[in-house]
Amino acid sequence: MKQTNTLEILECTDPVCTWCWASEPVLRALKARYADQLEISFIAGGLVKDIRDFEDVDNEIGGDPAVSNKQIGEHWLEASHLHGMPVTTRTLELFSAEHPSSYPQNIAYKAAQFEDQELADRFLRRLREATAVEAKQTNREEVLLALAKEVGLDTNKFLTHYTDGTAQAAFEMDKATTKAYRVRLFPTFIVRYKGKEVVLENYQRVEDFEQVMKKLSNNELTARVPSASAETILQFIKGYGRVVPLEIMMAFELDKDEAMKHVHALEQDNLVTLKQAGNGIYVDALQ
């Protein structure tokens, strides 16, 4: 049974959206501060039904898949300089004539939910990483299966739900929700507390969320920025398995030098490993 003082943040999302990728450290920072007082979930909105019919006038994205991939790469790189999350653009081949949609990734997330919600959320994160940082064509079934296996999903169950229409039906329900809320931009956040809710369009900073959360809850929630130490930062990394430095910076309110000082100390103690990730790095916990 949900606690009465639990605030919900629902993100209307798409695994290939760069500003949804940018929101990951924000949501993780909020979770670090509010712990069990905060519940985060995702609504699969479906950004690109068919890139050939898609039109993003502001970023000149849409039309021919090959041209769109180049446009997307330019947009992602520009966005990365603003939001700080890593991307890879030189080898980007997200869409093709055979795979022109981001709907498969959304349906795959819904398929994963039928098995286990925690694993489904890990799978969604892995989809974001594989798309944005590793330039994998994540709308291909074989790629989705490999990522599902990687996070520990039962690939037979996953494939069944992915192909038998159950995940498709769940995705249609999520799309109906985004339509009911007149979602125009990804991400869009629905913030709920005790029967009240606020809808926030587009990327939001930690401070933006906290302002809304305080108003909705009438300051009933208690926020605490975790103290930064080798132990607390290691526990944060282990909790997710993999993070990027920006997520440590936001969660612990550290600047880049402070965060990396802790990370390098953990690396020297063979507790984490650093790996190149596009124009940034991954920090992986070692078991």
FIKE-478274 format. One line per 3 residues: their letters; for each residue x, y, z of N, C-alpha, C. Coordinates in steps of 0.05 Angstrom, whole numbers. Layout:
N
A	X/Y/Z/X/Y/Z/X/Y/Z  ... .
This chain:
287
MKQ	17/-24/0/0/0/0/17/25/0  11/44/-18/27/68/-21/25/86/4  47/97/13/46/115/36/31/140/28 .
TNT	16/151/48/0/175/42/17/199/36  42/199/45/60/222/41/79/217/18  72/199/0/89/194/-24/81/212/-47 .
LEI	100/225/-58/96/242/-81/104/226/-106  89/229/-127/94/215/-152/104/234/-174  124/225/-188/132/239/-213/130/218/-235 .
LEC	113/224/-254/109/207/-278/121/222/-302  141/209/-315/153/222/-338/141/210/-364  129/227/-380/121/219/-407/146/220/-424 .
TDP	155/197/-434/182/194/-443/183/179/-469  207/179/-481/214/161/-503/244/155/-500  252/129/-503/279/121/-499/300/136/-517 .
VCT	291/148/-539/310/160/-557/311/191/-554  296/202/-536/294/231/-532/318/241/-516  333/260/-527/358/269/-514/352/284/-488 .
WCW	329/298/-487/323/313/-462/310/295/-441  301/272/-449/294/251/-429/319/239/-418  339/235/-435/365/226/-426/377/246/-406 .
ASE	374/272/-413/384/293/-396/370/294/-368  346/283/-367/331/284/-342/338/262/-322  354/243/-331/362/221/-314/376/230/-288 .
PVL	397/247/-290/410/256/-266/393/273/-248  374/287/-260/355/303/-244/337/285/-227  326/264/-239/308/246/-225/324/230/-204 .
RAL	349/223/-210/365/208/-191/373/226/-167  377/251/-173/383/270/-151/359/273/-132  336/275/-144/311/278/-128/307/253/-111 .
KAR	311/230/-123/308/205/-108/328/203/-85  352/213/-90/372/212/-69/364/231/-45  350/252/-51/342/271/-31/316/264/-16 .
YAD	298/251/-31/272/246/-19/267/216/-13  283/199/-23/282/170/-17/254/159/-20  243/146/1/217/133/-1/194/152/-2 .
QLE	199/178/1/178/198/-2/171/203/-31  187/193/-49/184/198/-77/183/172/-93  163/171/-111/160/148/-129/162/159/-158 .
ISF	179/147/-174/183/156/-202/175/134/-220  159/140/-240/151/121/-260/151/134/-288  147/117/-308/150/126/-336/126/118/-353 .
IAG	117/137/-369/96/132/-389/108/132/-416  105/110/-431/117/108/-458/101/124/-478  111/147/-486/96/165/-503/98/160/-532 .
GLV	121/149/-541/124/145/-570/130/170/-585  155/178/-588/162/203/-600/160/202/-631  171/181/-643/173/180/-672/158/155/-683 .
KDI	134/159/-694/120/137/-706/134/128/-732  142/147/-748/157/141/-773/173/166/-779  199/164/-779/217/187/-783/211/200/-810 .
RDF	201/185/-829/196/196/-856/172/216/-856  155/213/-835/132/231/-833/135/250/-809  158/248/-795/163/264/-771/173/291/-779 .
EDV	166/311/-763/175/339/-769/181/354/-744  206/359/-739/216/376/-717/228/400/-731  212/421/-734/220/445/-749/243/459/-736 .
DNE	243/461/-709/264/475/-695/291/463/-699  292/437/-700/318/423/-703/322/411/-731  304/417/-749/305/408/-777/309/378/-779 .
IGG	293/363/-763/294/334/-762/269/323/-774  273/303/-792/250/290/-804/254/285/-834  241/264/-845/243/258/-873/260/234/-878 .
DPA	278/236/-896/296/214/-903/311/204/-879  311/177/-873/324/167/-849/354/174/-847  369/171/-869/397/177/-868/403/206/-862 .
VSN	388/224/-875/391/253/-870/383/259/-841  361/246/-832/351/251/-805/372/242/-784  385/220/-789/406/211/-770/427/232/-767 .
KQI	435/245/-789/455/266/-787/444/290/-772  419/297/-777/407/319/-763/404/313/-733  396/289/-727/394/281/-699/421/282/-685 .
GEH	441/273/-698/468/274/-687/476/302/-680  471/321/-698/478/349/-693/462/360/-670  436/353/-668/419/362/-646/429/350/-620 .
WLE	435/324/-619/444/312/-595/470/324/-585  488/329/-603/514/341/-594/510/369/-583  493/384/-596/488/411/-586/474/409/-558 .
ASH	455/391/-556/441/388/-530/460/378/-509  478/360/-516/497/349/-496/514/371/-484  521/391/-500/537/414/-490/521/430/-470 .
LHG	494/428/-472/477/443/-453/470/426/-428  463/401/-433/454/385/-409/476/369/-396  498/364/-410/521/351/-397/521/321/-397 .
MPV	500/308/-408/501/278/-410/515/270/-436  530/248/-434/546/240/-457/530/230/-481  540/234/-505/528/224/-529/550/215/-549 .
TTR	542/199/-568/559/191/-590/544/198/-616  556/212/-634/541/221/-658/554/213/-684  580/208/-684/594/202/-709/584/177/-723 .
TLE	577/157/-707/568/131/-718/538/127/-715  524/148/-710/495/146/-705/480/136/-729  465/115/-726/447/105/-747/422/95/-733 .
LFS	407/113/-722/383/106/-706/360/96/-723  356/109/-746/333/102/-764/343/93/-791  327/76/-803/332/66/-830/305/61/-844 .
AEH	306/55/-869/281/49/-883/266/25/-871  282/6/-862/270/-18/-849/261/-13/-821  274/6/-808/268/12/-779/265/42/-776 .
PSS	242/53/-784/239/82/-784/226/94/-759  222/78/-738/206/86/-715/220/83/-689  211/98/-669/220/94/-641/199/79/-625 .
YPQ	177/71/-638/156/56/-624/167/29/-614  184/15/-628/194/-11/-618/207/-9/-590  222/12/-585/235/16/-559/213/20/-537 .
NIA	193/35/-544/171/40/-525/156/14/-519  150/-1/-540/136/-27/-536/153/-46/-520  179/-45/-525/198/-63/-510/197/-56/-480 .
YKA	196/-31/-474/194/-23/-445/169/-34/-433  147/-32/-447/122/-43/-437/123/-74/-434  137/-87/-453/140/-116/-451/156/-123/-426 .
AQF	176/-108/-419/193/-113/-396/176/-110/-370  158/-91/-370/141/-87/-346/125/-111/-338  117/-127/-358/101/-151/-351/117/-171/-334 .
EDQ	143/-170/-335/159/-188/-319/167/-176/-292  178/-152/-292/187/-141/-267/192/-111/-271  179/-94/-253/181/-65/-257/209/-55/-253 .
ELA	223/-65/-233/250/-55/-228/269/-62/-251  267/-86/-262/283/-94/-285/275/-78/-309  249/-72/-312/239/-56/-334/251/-28/-334 .
DRF	253/-16/-310/265/11/-308/295/10/-314  308/-12/-305/337/-15/-313/340/-19/-343  321/-33/-354/321/-37/-383/317/-10/-398 .
LRR	299/6/-388/294/33/-400/320/50/-399  333/49/-376/358/64/-374/379/53/-394  380/26/-396/399/14/-414/393/21/-443 .
LRE	367/24/-449/359/33/-476/369/61/-482  366/78/-462/375/106/-465/406/106/-470  420/91/-454/450/90/-457/457/80/-484 .
ATA	446/57/-492/453/44/-517/446/62/-541  425/77/-539/417/95/-560/435/120/-561  437/134/-539/450/160/-539/481/158/-539 .
VEA	491/139/-524/520/138/-519/534/118/-537  520/95/-543/533/74/-557/525/72/-586  507/90/-595/498/92/-623/487/65/-633 .
KQT	474/49/-616/462/25/-625/435/31/-637  428/15/-658/402/19/-670/382/3/-654  372/16/-633/356/2/-612/327/-4/-620 .
NRE	320/3/-644/293/-5/-654/294/-32/-668  317/-45/-668/319/-71/-680/314/-93/-659  299/-113/-666/291/-134/-647/315/-147/-634 .
EVL	336/-154/-650/358/-168/-639/374/-151/-619  374/-125/-623/387/-107/-604/371/-105/-578  345/-103/-581/327/-102/-557/330/-128/-541 .
LAL	331/-151/-554/334/-176/-540/361/-177/-525  382/-168/-538/409/-168/-525/409/-150/-500  396/-127/-502/395/-109/-479/378/-120/-457 .
AKE	356/-133/-465/338/-145/-445/353/-167/-429  368/-183/-443/384/-204/-430/405/-192/-412  417/-170/-421/438/-157/-406/429/-148/-378 .
VGL	404/-138/-376/395/-128/-350/382/-150/-334  380/-174/-344/370/-196/-329/341/-204/-334  329/-194/-355/302/-202/-362/302/-230/-375 .
DTN	281/-244/-372/277/-270/-385/270/-264/-414  288/-270/-432/284/-262/-460/261/-276/-473  255/-300/-464/232/-314/-476/206/-300/-468 .
KFL	203/-293/-442/179/-279/-434/178/-251/-447  201/-238/-448/203/-212/-460/193/-213/-489  204/-232/-504/197/-234/-533/167/-241/-537 .
THY	157/-257/-519/128/-264/-521/111/-239/-518  116/-224/-497/100/-199/-493/105/-178/-515  130/-178/-525/137/-159/-545/122/-164/-572 .
TDG	118/-190/-577/107/-197/-604/78/-206/-604  66/-212/-580/39/-224/-580/17/-203/-578  24/-177/-577/4/-156/-576/-1/-145/-548 .
TAQ	8/-159/-527/2/-149/-500/18/-123/-494  43/-122/-502/59/-98/-498/49/-76/-515  41/-82/-540/29/-63/-558/4/-50/-546 .
AAF	-12/-66/-534/-37/-56/-521/-30/-38/-498  -10/-46/-482/-2/-29/-459/9/-2/-469  24/-3/-491/35/21/-503/12/39/-513 .
EMD	-8/28/-524/-31/44/-534/-44/58/-510  -45/45/-487/-57/57/-463/-40/80/-454  -13/77/-455/5/99/-448/1/122/-467 .
KAT	-1/116/-492/-5/138/-512/-31/152/-507  -52/138/-499/-78/150/-492/-75/169/-469  -58/162/-450/-53/179/-427/-39/205/-436 .
TKA	-19/203/-453/-6/227/-462/-25/245/-478  -43/232/-493/-63/247/-508/-82/261/-489  -90/248/-468/-109/260/-449/-96/284/-435 .
YRV	-70/283/-431/-56/305/-418/-45/325/-439  -52/321/-464/-44/339/-485/-14/343/-486  0/321/-483/30/323/-483/40/330/-510 .
RLF	55/351/-512/66/360/-538/97/357/-539  109/356/-516/138/355/-514/147/332/-496  170/320/-503/183/300/-486/209/312/-476 .
PTF	214/309/-450/196/297/-430/174/316/-421  152/305/-412/132/320/-397/128/305/-371  126/320/-349/124/307/-322/97/313/-309 .
IVR	85/292/-298/61/296/-282/69/291/-253  67/312/-237/75/311/-209/49/310/-192  46/289/-176/22/284/-161/27/281/-131 .
YKG	9/293/-115/11/289/-86/-17/292/-74  -27/271/-61/-52/272/-47/-75/283/-63  -78/273/-87/-100/281/-104/-96/306/-120 .
KEV	-74/320/-116/-67/345/-131/-45/338/-151  -45/352/-173/-24/347/-192/-17/372/-208  8/373/-218/18/394/-235/32/381/-258 .
VLE	28/392/-282/42/382/-306/64/402/-314  88/391/-317/111/407/-325/121/398/-352  123/416/-371/132/409/-398/162/413/-401 .
NYQ	174/394/-415/202/396/-423/221/391/-399  247/393/-404/267/389/-383/263/408/-360  267/397/-336/264/412/-311/289/408/-294 .
RVE	298/430/-281/321/428/-263/311/416/-236  330/408/-219/324/398/-193/308/420/-177  317/445/-179/304/467/-165/275/471/-175 .
DFE	271/467/-201/244/470/-212/225/449/-199  234/424/-198/218/404/-186/213/409/-156  234/417/-142/231/421/-113/212/444/-107 .
QVM	211/464/-123/193/486/-119/164/476/-121  159/460/-142/132/448/-146/125/429/-124  145/412/-116/140/392/-96/133/405/-69 .
KKL	147/426/-62/142/440/-37/114/452/-37  106/463/-59/80/476/-61/58/455/-60  61/433/-75/41/412/-75/37/399/-48 .
SNN	59/395/-34/59/381/-9/56/399/15  55/425/10/53/445/32/76/440/52  100/435/40/125/430/55/123/406/74 .
ELT	107/386/67/105/362/84/128/343/79  141/345/56/163/327/49/189/337/61  206/319/67/232/326/79/255/319/59 .
ARV	269/339/50/291/334/32/318/335/47  336/317/39/362/317/51/383/310/30  401/328/24/422/323/6/442/304/20 .
PSA	447/280/8/465/261/22/493/272/25  506/267/47/533/276/51/551/261/32  571/275/22/589/263/2/613/251/15 .
SAE	616/225/13/639/211/22/645/188/3  667/175/6/673/152/-11/652/131/-8  643/126/17/624/105/22/596/112/10 .
TIL	587/136/15/560/143/5/559/144/-26  581/154/-38/582/155/-67/584/127/-79  599/110/-66/601/82/-76/573/69/-74 .
QFI	559/73/-52/532/61/-49/513/72/-71  516/97/-77/500/109/-98/506/96/-125  531/92/-131/539/79/-157/529/50/-157 .
KGY	533/36/-135/525/8/-133/495/5/-136  480/24/-126/451/23/-128/441/22/-156  455/36/-174/447/36/-202/465/19/-220 .
GRV	488/11/-210/506/-6/-225/525/10/-243  513/31/-255/529/49/-272/517/77/-270  535/97/-269/526/125/-270/545/141/-288 .
VPL	538/165/-292/557/184/-305/564/205/-284  587/218/-285/595/237/-265/574/259/-258  559/268/-278/539/289/-274/519/279/-253 .
EIM	513/253/-253/493/243/-234/503/244/-206  529/240/-202/541/243/-175/541/272/-167  548/289/-186/549/318/-180/522/328/-171 .
MAF	501/320/-185/474/330/-178/464/318/-152  468/292/-149/458/278/-125/471/288/-99  497/295/-101/511/303/-77/518/333/-76 .
ELD	508/348/-96/514/377/-98/544/382/-97  558/369/-116/587/373/-118/593/386/-145  616/400/-146/625/409/-173/640/386/-185 .
KDE	648/389/-210/660/367/-225/686/358/-212  703/376/-204/728/369/-192/724/352/-166  705/361/-149/699/347/-125/689/318/-130 .
AMK	671/316/-149/660/290/-156/681/272/-167  698/282/-185/718/265/-197/740/257/-177  745/274/-157/764/267/-136/755/242/-122 .
HVH	729/240/-115/718/216/-102/719/192/-121  712/197/-146/711/175/-166/739/163/-170  759/180/-173/786/170/-177/796/155/-152 .
ALE	789/164/-129/797/150/-104/784/122/-104  759/120/-112/746/94/-113/758/76/-135  766/89/-157/780/74/-178/806/63/-168 .
QDN	821/79/-154/847/70/-143/844/46/-124  821/45/-110/816/24/-91/803/0/-105  801/1/-132/789/-21/-148/760/-27/-140 .
LVT	746/-5/-134/717/-7/-128/699/1/-151  710/17/-169/696/25/-193/715/25/-216  703/25/-240/720/27/-264/708/49/-281 .
LKQ	726/63/-295/718/85/-313/721/76/-342  701/83/-358/702/74/-386/693/98/-404  706/101/-426/698/122/-445/669/117/-454 .
AGN	653/138/-454/625/136/-462/619/160/-480  623/156/-506/619/179/-524/637/202/-517  624/225/-513/640/249/-506/641/252/-475 .
GIY	637/230/-461/638/230/-432/649/204/-422  642/197/-397/651/171/-386/629/158/-370  630/132/-368/614/116/-350/631/110/-325 .
VDA	617/109/-302/629/100/-277/614/75/-269  627/51/-271/614/26/-265/624/15/-238  605/5/-222/612/-8/-197/624/-35/-203 .
LQ	645/-42/-188/657/-69/-191/646/-86/-168  637/-110/-174/626/-128/-154/647/-140/-137 .
